[in-house]
Amino acid sequence: MVDLVTAPCILDVKNVCIDYCPDKKTRLEAVQDVSFSLHAGEKLGIVGESGCGKTTLILSLLRLLPIAGRITQGKVLYQEKDLLSLPEHEFNDVRWKEIAIVFQGAMNALNPVKTVGDQIAEAIICHIGKHTESGYVTKRVGDLLEMVGIARNRRLQYPFQFSGGMRQRAMIAMALACNPSILIADEPTTALDVMIQAQILELLQRLNEQLDQSLILVTHDLGVVAEICDRVLVMYGGIVAEYVDVDTIYNHARHPYTQLLIKAFPNLANPTDSLVSIPGYPPRLDQLPKGCRFSPRCPLVFERCCNERPPLYKISTYHQASCFLVDKHL
């Protein structure tokens, strides 16, 4: 586990708010007042149900939001430089070179009419230089494929000749093309069988240690987080529900949503424990509750929850939770 006291902070996200404006009259709050930090070598998990704002948040870090999306507030400091204020030509020197992403849905992310090697080479040429020697590019592509466990000669094959797990590995190779300091993996195990999921997670963990990178892992699976992450950012309805190290979250989670998420996964230590489902559905962006966004589904809700939005209470140096019950026990 990374020592957060001694490891330098390389990414500091402060009070980011993101809206979707599908038309001139509509404004939907997708992400509200989200803050977190990422230290050198750290593995951060961002967890929550579908629609909680995870992907929107990480796309904003690379300024890849869809046309209707816009960042209305906040800062994203990479090595003390605010990425959101950089001109596009300067930001291109950061995107992929310093911060790279493995997009969700590797099964469909590759171009079916280009070889896998050509697509990885394109990332190298675009971000390192158009005049890069072809011999270097070919060698680099081969090295990257071998790094993720694919034979060099398979660079000449097309995506349809790769299995789902191999396509995911190829996407990871593409993200590593320029030796970024931060790798973002958005649901990297989606649509893969259990054995392949384990291999992909082991690969990400090995690369994190081997290349001395920081990792942001976006997932809905707390089992994945427990296996490889150092800290966890739990999101619900576009806000931070809880922010804590991975050991504390399983033993001392303070937000009711986090507690229910943990109970919704099988407990291998006590297989006889029954699973608990969370009643109801995540809030729609056009029908957000007035107070706490989890209040309509929370088993511990009381009157204040329905009328006020709880702040993010500081429980300890590296533990925060957005719940009025936390305030009662501080």
N, C-alpha and C positions, 0 to 999 in steps of 0.2 A: 504493500500500500504506500502511496506517495506521501511524504512528509509535507503537509500543507504549510508548516511553519518555515521550512528552509527552501522549498521549491519555489522558484519565481512565478508570479502570475503573468501569463502571456495573453490571456483574453479576459476582458472584464466587460460584461454586459450590464448596463445600468438603466433601469426603469424604461424598458422598451415597450411601446404601445403600437399596435398594428391594427388598422381598420381595413375592411373591404367595402368599397363603394361601387356596387354593380350598376348604379345609375345616380343621377344628380340628387335625387331625393333620399336615397337610402345610405345609411352609414352603419355598418355592422362591426362591433368590437370583437375582433378575433383574438387578440392578445393584449393584456392590460398589465402594465407596470411590472414586467418580468426582469429580474436581475439575477445574475449568477457569475461566477468566476471559474476560470480553468487554469490550472497550474501546469508547469512543464512536466510531462510524463504522466499526467493524471488521466484517468478514465472516468468520464462523467456519463451517467445514464439519465436520459430524459424519458419519463414514464407517464402513461395516462391512457385512457380509453380513446378510441377513434373520435376525432373531432374536437379534441381538447386544446389544439393549437401547437402541437409539437413540431409538425412539419413546417407550418407557417413561420414559427420562430426561427428554425435553423435556415430556412430559405432567406429570411431577412438578413442573416449574418453575411450572406454572400450576395445580397442585393439581387436575388433571383425571384422575387415575388411576382405573381401574375399581374397583368395590367390593372386590375381592379384593386390590388393591394397596395397599401402605402404605410410607411412608418411615420407616425404622427408625433412621436416623442421618444427620447432616449439617446443613449450613446453605446457604441460598440468599440471598445478600445482594444486594439491589437498592438501589443508592445508599446502602449501609451499613445498610439495614433488612432484617432477617431475615424473608423472606416466609413461611417455614414456621411461624413462631410467631404470625403475625397472626391475629386473629379473622376469621371469614369475611366479615363486613360491611366490615371494613377492606381485606381482600384484594380485594374486588370493585372497589375504587377503583384497583387496580393491574392486574388482569386486563382486557385489551383496551384500557384507557386508556393504560397504560404498556408492557405486553407483550402482543402479539397473535400469533395463530397462523393459518397457512393449513393446514388439516387435510389429511391424506393422502386421496386419492380424491375429487377435486373432482367427478367424474362423478356421484357419489352423495351429495355433501355438501349440496346445495341441496334445499329443500323443493319437490317437483314441483307442488304446488297453490297456491303463492304466486308472485307476480311477483318477478323478480330485484330490482327496485327496492324493493319492500316488505321484502325480506329484508335488504337493506343498510340501509334506513331503521330497521328494528327494532334493529339493532346501535347506531345513533346514539341512538335514543330511550332504549334501556335503559341506556346508559352515560353519556350526557350529561344526560339529564333527560326525564321524561315530559311536561313542559310545553313542550318545544321547539316553536317555531312551525313549522307544517307547511310554510310557504314556505321557511324555512331548510333544513328536512330535504330537501325536493324538490331545491333547488339544490345542496345538499351531495352528494346521491346522484348527480346529473348530473355534478358536478365530479369525483367519484371515478371514475365510469365513463369519463369522458374521459381522466382521468389514466392509466388502464390501457389506453386505446386502443379503447374501445367508445363508440358514439354515444349521446348523452344519451337520445334517445327510446326506446332499447331497454330502458330501465328498466321499461317497461310489459309486456314480454314474459316468458314463462315459461321455466324452465330447458330444457325440451325443444326450444325454439326457438334455443338456443345450441349451438354446436359445443363439443367438449371443451376446446379452447384458450380459448374465450370463457368457459366456466364457470370455468376456472382463473383467468382474469383477474378475473371477478366475485368469486371468493373472495378474491383479493388486495385488491380494492377494499373488500370488507367488513372485512378485517383492518386496513386503513388508515383506517377510518371515524373513529377518535378520535385520530389522529395519535400512535401509540405511539412510544416511544423504541427499542423492540426489536421486530423482526418475526421470527417463527419460521416457516420454510417446511419442512413435512414431505413429502419426496419430491414436490416440485411438478411434476416432469416425467413422473411415472408415467403410463403408458397414452396418452401423446401421441406423435405422429410426430416425426421428427427436426427438421423445419423449425419446428414449433410449439414443441418443446423449446427451440430456440435463441432464439425470440422471447420465451418466458417468462423465460429466464435473462437476456436482455438487459434486459427490463423490470425484473426484480428489482435488477439492477445499477444501472440508471438511477435507480430510486426510492431506492435506498440513498444515492446521491450527491445527488440532488435534494432529498430530505427530511432529509438528515443523520441517517439512522437506522443502528442496528446490526442486523446480519442473522445469524441462525443457520440454516444450510442443512443439512437432514438428507437424506442421499442414500447410495446404494451405488455411485455412479458417480464414479470419481476424475477422469474427464475433465471433469465439471461443476465439481468442486472446483478443478481447475487453471485453469479459465476465470475464476472470479469471486472465489475466497476468498483471505483473507490468511493464516489459520492453519487447521490441520486437527487434529481429535481423532479418532484411529482407535480404534474399539471392537471388542472381541472377547469373546464369552462374558460380557458384562456388565461388563467391566473396561476400563480404558484401556490399549491396547497401545502407542500412541505419540501424542505431542502436540508439534506442531512447525509452523513456518511453511511455507507452500506451496512455496516455492523449494527449501528443504532436503529436503523429503520425496521429491522426484523425483530428487534427485542424491545424497542421503546418508541415506536411510532406514536405520534401525538394527534395527528389529524384523523378524524373518523373515516375519511375517504381512503387514506393510506392503509388504515387498519382493515377495512373491508376488501381492498385490493389484495392484501396479503392472504386473507382468509378465502379468497376466491381461487387460490392456487393450491394444488395438492401438497400436503405436508408429508414429505418422505420419512421424516423422523417418527411421525405418528400417522400411519396410513389409515387408521380407523377414524380419524377426524373427518367430519362431514364438511363438504364445501359449502360456502355461503355465497349466494348471488346478491348483487347490489340491485335493489328494486328501482324501477323507473328507467329513465333514459337521460343521457347527457343533455344539457340545455341547448336549445337552438339559439343561434346568434341574434335572431330577431325577437326572441322571447326570453331574454336573460332575467333571472330573478332580481328583485330589488335589493335584497341583502346578500347574505352568503350564497354563492352560486351552487353550493352543494346542499343547501337547506331543504329543497323539495324531496331529496332522497335520503337525508341524514336521519338515522335512528335516534340521535341525541339532540335533535333540534329543539330550541326554545324560542320564545318570542323575539328576543333581541336579534337572533340570526336572520329572521324574516324581514327586518327593517334596516339593519346596518350591515355594511360589508366589513368583515374583520380585517385588521391590518396583519402584516406578517410579524408575528411576535418572535423575539429572540430568546430561545430557551437556553442555549449555550453558544460558545464561540462558533461552532460549525453545525448548529441545529436551529432551524426556523420553521414555524408552522402558522398557518393562517386559520385560526379557530379561537373563538371566545373562551372555550373550555380550557385552552392552554393558559390564558390570562388568569383564570381562577386558581391555577395550580402553580404559577410561577413563584 
